[in-house]
Amino acid sequence: MSSEFGKNLKITIFGESHGAGVGMVADGFPAGERIDMDALGRFMARRRPGQGGLVTPRNEKDAPVFLSGIVDGKTCGSPVCAVIMNTDVRSGDYESISDLPRPGHADYTAWVKSRGNADLRGGGHFSGRLTAPLCIAGGMAIQILARRGVYVGAHLASVGQAEDLPFPQEPSRAIFEAVAGRMPPVIDEARGKAITAEIERAAARQDSLGGVVACAVTGLPPGLGSPMFGGVENRLAAAIFGIPAVKGVEFGAGFAAARMCGSEHNDPFLVEDGRIKTASNNSGGILGGITTGMPVLVQAAFKPTPSIFREQQTVSLSAMTPEKVRIRGRHDPCVALRAVPVVEAVTAAVILDMILEENGNAATL
C-alpha cells in the first residue's frame, strides 16, 4: 500500500494512531531553505487535539523531532525525516470492539486488505492522527512558497446547515492570517458562532457532523500545470483525497457549474494594471489544467466523524454474526474543524511540487 504522493517533492507518511509515533519523510525540498521552527509550531498547533470542547480531548503536543534533512535551521538537500511521538493513547478503549468493525471507519477494509493483520487501534494508519505529519511537510512548503509571493489559506466554509462567508475574489494574506487565529477558523466570527452551535448540538445528540473546507492559493503566475492528467486539478484532487474523511473535491464553482449556463459560468477576460485577469473566477483559477493567474480555489468535503457514541449495527468478523457496537474513546464531533490547516498543508505541498517540476527542481517563480 502506498502512503506517498508527489513527483519532485515526494512525501511519505508513516505510523499508526496508537503506535509509538507518526511521521513523514519528504525527499525533494530545495537545499538552503530556512525553516522557522516557531512558525511551524504555530501552524502545527492549529490542528493539534486537546484544545477545547469542540475537538477530541486527546492531548498530544505534536512537537516534531527532525532526524535528518535540516542543519542549522536550513534544508540541506537530503530527505527530511521528522517524527511525532504518541504520548496520550488509550488503546483499552478499542479492546472490546477489536472484532467489530465500526460503521463508517476503514476497520473492515483494512482487515480484508491486511488479511487480519492491520493495527486498528484508534483507526491505525487510516486515522486522522496521520494528518499531523502531513502538516509538518505542508507547513515547510507554506514557508518556502511565501518567500516567493505565493500564499495558501483556508477556512471552514460550512458545517451542517451553517455557512461562513466565502473568500473574496482575490483573498489577501491578511484574511488568511486572521482566519488562522480563530476557532473555529472562519472569515466571519458571527457565522463562526453559528457553526459552533451546530457542532455542539450534534455532540449533545451523541452524533457528528461533516463540513466543507475552502482553500485558496494566491500569487501563482499563469501557465503552471499541464493538460489532461497532469493538470493542477488532477494533482491537487489526488492528494487531497488522501486526507482521511475527504469524500468530495471541487474547484471554483464546482458542482454548481452543472446548474449554470455558459453565459453565467464563463469568466470574462480583462486587462488590469498591465495584467490579464478575469472578471469572475468560476474556473477556480484553472483552465485546461493550467493556472490562469487568478487565485486557485479548491473545496474539500469532509464526511461526519464516523465515531459516534450511539449504538450501531455491525458484525463479528470471527463469528460472521450480526452484532451491536457502541464506540468509546475520544473523538471530534466534526473532523472538518481541525482539517483546515491540513488542507492548506496538502495544497501547499502539491503546488510547491509542481513549481519544482516546472523549474527543473529549483523552486523559483
C-alpha positions as CSV (number, residue, x, y, z in Angstrom):
1,M,0.0,0.0,0.0
2,S,1.3,3.4,-0.9
3,S,1.3,6.3,1.6
4,E,3.3,8.6,-0.7
5,F,2.5,11.5,-3.0
6,G,4.4,13.9,-5.2
7,K,6.8,13.7,-8.1
8,N,9.7,16.1,-7.4
9,L,8.8,16.6,-3.8
10,K,7.9,13.1,-2.6
11,I,6.2,12.9,0.8
12,T,5.8,9.6,2.6
13,I,3.6,9.3,5.7
14,F,4.2,6.6,8.3
15,G,2.9,5.4,11.7
16,E,-0.4,4.4,13.4
17,S,-2.7,6.3,15.7
18,H,-1.8,4.3,18.8
19,G,1.7,3.1,17.7
20,A,4.9,4.6,19.1
21,G,4.6,7.6,16.8
22,V,3.7,9.1,13.4
23,G,6.0,10.8,11.0
24,M,7.0,11.8,7.5
25,V,9.9,11.6,5.0
26,A,10.0,14.4,2.4
27,D,12.5,14.0,-0.4
28,G,13.0,16.9,-2.7
29,F,12.9,20.1,-0.7
30,P,15.3,22.6,-2.2
31,A,18.6,23.0,-0.3
32,G,19.2,26.1,1.6
33,E,15.7,26.9,2.6
34,R,15.4,28.3,6.2
35,I,12.7,26.8,8.2
36,D,11.2,28.9,11.0
37,M,10.5,26.3,13.7
38,D,8.4,28.6,15.8
39,A,6.2,29.4,12.8
40,L,6.0,25.7,12.0
41,G,5.0,25.0,15.6
42,R,2.2,27.6,15.5
43,F,1.0,26.0,12.2
44,M,1.0,22.5,13.8
45,A,-0.9,23.8,16.8
46,R,-3.9,24.7,14.7
47,R,-4.7,21.0,14.1
48,R,-3.5,19.8,17.5
49,P,-6.1,17.9,19.6
50,G,-6.9,18.7,23.2
51,Q,-7.9,22.3,22.6
52,G,-11.4,22.9,24.0
53,G,-14.8,21.3,23.9
54,L,-15.2,21.2,20.1
55,V,-12.4,18.8,19.5
56,T,-11.1,15.5,20.9
57,P,-9.6,15.8,24.4
58,R,-6.7,13.5,23.4
59,N,-3.8,15.7,24.5
60,E,-0.9,15.4,22.1
61,K,1.8,18.1,22.0
62,D,2.6,17.3,18.3
63,A,6.2,18.6,18.6
64,P,8.1,17.1,15.7
65,V,11.6,15.8,16.1
66,F,13.7,16.2,13.0
67,L,16.0,13.3,12.4
68,S,17.6,14.4,9.1
69,G,17.5,16.9,6.3
70,I,17.8,20.1,8.3
71,V,21.1,21.5,9.6
72,D,21.4,24.9,11.4
73,G,17.8,25.7,10.6
74,K,18.1,25.1,6.8
75,T,17.3,22.3,4.5
76,C,20.4,20.6,3.3
77,G,19.1,18.8,0.2
78,S,18.8,15.3,1.7
79,P,15.5,13.7,2.7
80,V,13.8,15.4,5.6
81,C,12.6,12.9,8.2
82,A,10.5,14.0,11.2
83,V,8.7,12.0,13.9
84,I,6.0,12.9,16.4
85,M,5.8,10.6,19.3
86,N,2.3,9.5,20.5
87,T,2.1,10.2,24.2
88,D,-1.6,10.1,25.1
89,V,-3.0,6.9,23.8
90,R,-5.8,4.8,25.4
91,S,-5.8,1.6,23.4
92,G,-8.0,-0.1,26.0
93,D,-11.0,1.8,24.5
94,Y,-10.7,-0.5,21.5
95,E,-10.1,-3.9,23.1
96,S,-13.8,-4.7,23.4
97,I,-14.6,-3.9,19.8
98,S,-11.5,-5.3,18.1
99,D,-13.7,-8.0,16.4
100,L,-16.4,-5.5,15.5
101,P,-15.8,-3.2,12.5
102,R,-17.0,0.3,13.3
103,P,-19.5,1.6,10.7
104,G,-18.0,4.4,8.6
105,H,-14.5,3.5,9.5
106,A,-11.8,1.7,7.5
107,D,-11.7,-1.2,10.0
108,Y,-13.4,-3.7,7.7
109,T,-11.5,-2.8,4.5
110,A,-8.2,-2.7,6.5
111,W,-8.9,-6.1,7.9
112,V,-9.6,-7.5,4.5
113,K,-6.6,-5.8,2.8
114,S,-4.1,-6.9,5.6
115,R,-5.6,-10.4,5.9
116,G,-6.4,-9.6,9.6
117,N,-3.1,-8.1,10.5
118,A,-3.8,-4.3,10.5
119,D,-3.4,-2.3,13.6
120,L,-6.9,-0.9,14.1
121,R,-6.4,0.8,17.4
122,G,-7.7,4.3,17.0
123,G,-8.0,3.7,13.3
124,G,-4.4,2.7,12.9
125,H,-2.7,4.0,9.7
126,F,-6.2,5.2,8.5
127,S,-6.6,7.6,11.4
128,G,-6.8,11.4,11.2
129,R,-3.8,11.2,13.5
130,L,-1.8,10.8,10.3
131,T,-2.6,14.4,9.3
132,A,-0.1,15.6,11.9
133,P,3.0,14.6,9.8
134,L,1.2,15.9,6.7
135,C,1.2,19.3,8.4
136,I,5.0,19.1,9.0
137,A,5.7,18.7,5.3
138,G,3.0,21.2,4.3
139,G,4.0,23.7,6.9
140,M,7.5,23.7,5.5
141,A,6.1,24.1,1.9
142,I,4.0,27.1,3.0
143,Q,7.1,28.9,4.3
144,I,9.0,28.2,1.1
145,L,6.1,29.4,-1.1
146,A,5.6,32.6,0.9
147,R,9.1,33.7,0.2
148,R,8.1,33.6,-3.5
149,G,5.0,35.6,-3.0
150,V,2.7,32.5,-3.1
151,Y,0.2,32.3,-0.2
152,V,-2.1,29.4,0.9
153,G,-5.0,29.9,3.2
154,A,-8.2,28.1,4.0
155,H,-11.4,28.5,6.1
156,L,-14.2,26.3,7.4
157,A,-16.8,27.1,4.7
158,S,-19.7,25.2,6.3
159,V,-20.7,22.7,8.9
160,G,-24.1,21.1,8.7
161,Q,-26.5,23.9,7.7
162,A,-24.3,26.8,9.0
163,E,-22.1,28.6,6.5
164,D,-19.2,31.0,6.7
165,L,-18.8,33.9,4.2
166,P,-17.0,32.9,1.0
167,F,-13.5,34.2,0.2
168,P,-13.5,37.4,-1.7
169,Q,-12.5,37.0,-5.4
170,E,-8.8,37.8,-4.5
171,P,-8.3,37.0,-0.8
172,S,-5.4,38.8,0.9
173,R,-2.7,37.4,3.1
174,A,-4.3,39.4,6.0
175,I,-7.5,37.3,5.6
176,F,-5.5,34.1,5.7
177,E,-3.8,35.2,8.9
178,A,-7.0,36.4,10.6
179,V,-8.7,33.1,9.9
180,A,-5.7,31.1,11.2
181,G,-6.0,32.8,14.5
182,R,-9.7,31.9,15.1
183,M,-11.5,28.9,16.4
184,P,-13.5,28.0,14.5
185,P,-11.3,29.1,11.6
186,V,-13.8,31.3,9.8
187,I,-13.9,34.6,7.9
188,D,-17.0,36.0,9.7
189,E,-16.9,35.5,13.5
190,A,-20.7,35.8,13.9
191,R,-21.2,33.0,11.4
192,G,-18.5,31.1,13.3
193,K,-20.7,31.2,16.4
194,A,-23.5,29.5,14.4
195,I,-21.1,26.8,13.3
196,T,-20.0,26.3,16.9
197,A,-23.6,25.9,17.9
198,E,-24.2,23.3,15.1
199,I,-21.3,21.2,16.4
200,E,-22.4,21.5,20.0
201,R,-25.9,20.4,19.2
202,A,-24.7,17.3,17.3
203,A,-22.3,16.4,20.1
204,A,-25.2,16.7,22.6
205,R,-27.2,14.2,20.5
206,Q,-24.1,11.8,20.6
207,D,-23.8,12.4,16.9
208,S,-21.4,14.2,14.5
209,L,-21.4,16.5,11.5
210,G,-19.5,16.9,8.2
211,G,-18.2,20.1,6.8
212,V,-16.5,21.8,3.9
213,V,-13.1,23.4,3.9
214,A,-12.4,26.1,1.2
215,C,-8.8,26.8,0.3
216,A,-7.2,29.5,-1.9
217,V,-3.7,29.9,-3.4
218,T,-2.7,33.4,-4.4
219,G,0.3,34.7,-6.2
220,L,0.7,31.9,-8.7
221,P,1.6,33.1,-12.3
222,P,-0.4,31.9,-15.3
223,G,1.0,28.8,-17.0
224,L,1.6,26.4,-14.2
225,G,0.4,22.8,-14.8
226,S,-0.3,20.5,-17.8
227,P,-3.3,19.4,-19.8
228,M,-5.2,16.2,-19.3
229,F,-3.9,14.0,-16.5
230,G,-1.1,16.2,-15.2
231,G,-3.3,19.3,-14.5
232,V,-3.4,21.3,-11.3
233,E,-6.9,19.9,-10.5
234,N,-5.7,16.3,-11.0
235,R,-2.7,16.7,-8.8
236,L,-4.5,18.6,-6.0
237,A,-7.5,16.3,-6.1
238,A,-5.4,13.1,-5.9
239,A,-3.5,14.4,-2.8
240,I,-6.5,16.0,-1.0
241,F,-8.4,12.7,-1.3
242,G,-5.6,11.2,0.7
243,I,-6.7,13.2,3.7
244,P,-8.8,11.0,6.0
245,A,-12.6,11.7,5.8
246,V,-12.5,13.6,2.5
247,K,-15.3,12.5,0.3
248,G,-15.5,15.2,-2.3
249,V,-13.3,17.8,-4.0
250,E,-14.4,20.7,-6.3
251,F,-12.7,23.7,-8.0
252,G,-14.1,27.1,-8.5
253,A,-17.9,26.9,-9.0
254,G,-17.5,23.1,-8.8
255,F,-20.7,21.1,-9.0
256,A,-22.8,24.3,-9.1
257,A,-21.4,24.7,-12.6
258,A,-23.7,21.9,-13.7
259,R,-26.7,24.1,-13.0
260,M,-25.3,27.2,-14.7
261,C,-25.5,28.4,-18.3
262,G,-22.3,29.1,-20.2
263,S,-23.0,32.8,-20.1
264,E,-23.0,32.6,-16.3
265,H,-20.1,30.3,-15.8
266,N,-17.6,31.8,-18.3
267,D,-15.1,34.2,-16.7
268,P,-14.7,37.3,-19.0
269,F,-11.1,38.3,-19.6
270,L,-9.9,41.9,-18.9
271,V,-6.7,43.8,-18.5
272,E,-5.9,45.5,-15.2
273,D,-2.6,47.2,-14.5
274,G,-1.0,45.5,-17.5
275,R,-2.1,42.1,-16.3
276,I,-4.6,39.8,-17.9
277,K,-7.3,38.8,-15.3
278,T,-10.9,37.6,-15.3
279,A,-13.9,39.4,-14.0
280,S,-15.1,36.4,-12.1
281,N,-13.4,33.1,-11.1
282,N,-15.8,30.3,-11.6
283,S,-12.9,28.3,-13.1
284,G,-11.1,28.4,-9.8
285,G,-8.0,29.9,-11.4
286,I,-7.5,26.8,-13.7
287,L,-8.3,26.3,-17.3
288,G,-7.2,23.2,-19.2
289,G,-5.3,22.0,-16.1
290,I,-3.2,25.2,-16.2
291,T,-3.3,28.2,-13.9
292,T,-4.8,31.4,-15.2
293,G,-3.0,33.7,-12.7
294,M,-6.2,34.2,-10.7
295,P,-6.4,32.6,-7.2
296,V,-6.7,28.8,-7.3
297,L,-9.8,27.8,-5.4
298,V,-10.5,24.3,-4.1
299,Q,-13.0,22.9,-1.7
300,A,-12.9,19.6,0.2
301,A,-16.0,18.0,1.6
302,F,-15.4,16.0,4.9
303,K,-17.8,13.3,6.0
304,P,-19.3,13.3,9.5
305,T,-16.9,11.8,12.1
306,P,-17.8,8.1,12.0
307,S,-17.0,7.6,15.7
308,I,-20.4,8.4,17.3
309,F,-21.5,7.3,20.7
310,R,-24.8,5.8,19.7
311,E,-25.3,2.1,19.4
312,Q,-24.8,0.9,15.8
313,Q,-25.3,-2.2,13.7
314,T,-22.2,-4.3,12.7
315,V,-20.9,-7.8,12.5
316,S,-18.5,-10.1,14.3
317,L,-15.5,-10.7,11.9
318,S,-14.7,-14.0,13.6
319,A,-18.2,-15.4,14.1
320,M,-19.8,-13.8,11.0
321,T,-22.9,-13.0,13.0
322,P,-24.8,-9.7,13.4
323,E,-23.8,-7.6,16.4
324,K,-24.2,-4.2,18.0
325,V,-21.3,-1.9,18.7
326,R,-21.1,1.1,21.0
327,I,-17.9,3.2,20.5
328,R,-16.0,4.6,23.4
329,G,-12.9,6.8,23.3
330,R,-12.2,10.4,22.5
331,H,-13.4,11.8,19.1
332,D,-14.0,15.0,17.3
333,P,-17.7,15.7,16.7
334,C,-16.6,17.4,13.4
335,V,-13.3,16.5,11.9
336,A,-13.6,19.4,9.4
337,L,-12.8,21.8,12.2
338,R,-9.2,20.7,12.6
339,A,-8.8,19.8,8.9
340,V,-8.4,23.5,7.8
341,P,-4.6,23.6,8.2
342,V,-4.4,20.0,6.8
343,V,-6.0,21.1,3.5
344,E,-3.6,24.1,3.5
345,A,-0.7,21.8,4.1
346,V,-1.5,19.3,1.3
347,T,-2.3,22.1,-1.1
348,A,1.0,23.9,-0.5
349,A,3.0,20.6,-0.9
350,V,1.3,19.9,-4.3
351,I,1.8,23.5,-5.5
352,L,5.5,23.5,-4.5
353,D,5.9,20.1,-6.1
354,M,4.5,21.5,-9.4
355,I,6.7,24.6,-9.2
356,L,9.8,22.4,-8.7
357,E,8.7,20.3,-11.8
358,E,8.2,23.5,-13.9
359,N,11.6,24.9,-13.0
360,G,13.8,21.8,-13.1
361,N,13.8,21.2,-9.3
362,A,14.6,24.8,-8.4
363,A,11.8,26.5,-6.6
364,T,11.8,29.7,-8.5
365,L,8.9,31.8,-9.9
